[in-house]
Amino acid sequence: MVVHGRLSQRSYDRNGVEVVALEIDALVVGHDLTKGVSRFEKTVGHRGEGDADGSVDPGPVPVTASP
């Protein structure tokens, strides 16, 4: 997996022991294509349920990625 975002570090004291916490505020998470191939299908809404305007979602939309 590949994560793109902001890394933050904070330190605090817990019972006399310094603790360091690392946190990632992830903006994007995706497949790492350097290790092989991947298949991704983006779904929009829920299949078979109408939207507020009465339209129905056609289902998954295939997305192809090239390394």
N, C-alpha and C positions, 0 to 999 in steps of 0.2 A: 504494500500500500504506500501511496505517496500522500503526504499531508502538507498543505500550504496554509500558513497562517502566522500568528504571532506567538513567540515563545517568551514566557515570563518566569522569573525566578523570585521566590520570596523566602526569607529565613525567619524563623521564630523559635522561641524557647519553650520546650515542653518538659517540665519537671527537671530543670537544670541541664537538659540535653538540647543542643542546637539542632533543629530540624530544617532541612532545605526542601522546599516544594517546587517542582517544575510543572508548569501548566501550559498547555497549547490552546490558544483560541483559534480553532480551525475554521478557515474560510472555505477550503475545498479539500475533499478526500477522494482519492481515485486509485485506479489500478496502476501498478508499476509495470509498464510494458517492456522494460529491459530484461525481464526474466521469462518472457514468453508471450503468449497471445491471450486476449481477453474478449469476452462478449458482454455487451452492455445494452440493456433495453430500458429506455426511459418511459415510465408510465405517467399519464396525465389524468388526474382525477380517478374515478372508479368506473370500471367497465359496466355498462348497462344502467347506470344511474344518470338521470338527467341533471343538467346544471340549472342554475337559477333562471336562465333564459329559455329552458326547455330543450336545449340541444343535448345530444348524447355523445360522449367521448368515443372515438373510434378504437381505442385500445393502445397497446404498446407501439412506440415509434422506434424502429431500429436505428442505432447510431454506430458508425464505424470509425475506429481510430487507427491511425497509422503511426508506427514508431518514428 
